């Protein structure tokens, strides 16, 4: 079961995503907890300053967000945020899609009404190629990036040849329409791009990278004359 602090955050997110009152029963089912826990957590959130309207048997709704100050963005900044978030929401990484939805809800909650309306009406979309694959390694690769762990790969190249190698993950991104892992390859002793859909096996190792990922990223981006993003 999730820690109570995590459960409270998840409950806030569930309320923030909705624009209509939602019953405690629906929230309990969504979060996998008892109805009594939902009612108790709502009272806790209220005591912490959350403006939650409603009551048991009727439904609950988050009236306003007091935890963060209002945010102001230009029209172009809003478009950039929406474009990036929609690329994740409609992408193949289900875990990241859910995170992007939550982030979008947080941003909407703290925007002034006029800016929130602009955000909801942005007509820009990025819809990456989407494949449903339960073995999708994106979540594990993101963990390896965060924790700076070495990764063992089974890989199939364009010609169908297979190989096994240990790599140091540097970045994940879209290159020429394909989701790609950039990594230092210990087999080739150089940076290599690996198409994620060509990874046949993957294991995040306990061993840490021999140098910080940021150092590797700077070395890779400098070689390609990319702008510094870190």
ABEGO torsion letter per residue (X at the ends): XBBAAAAAAAAAAAAAABABBBBAAAAAAAAGBBAAAAAAAAAAAAAAGBBBBEBBGAEBBBABBAABBBBBBBAAAAAAAAAAAAAAAABABAAAAAAAAAAAAAAAAABBAAAAAAAAABABBBBBBBBBBAABAAAAAAAAAAAGBBBBBBBBBAAGBBBBBBBBBABBBBBGGBBBBBBBBAAAGBBBBBBAAABABBBBBABBBABBAAAAAAAAAAAAGBBBAX
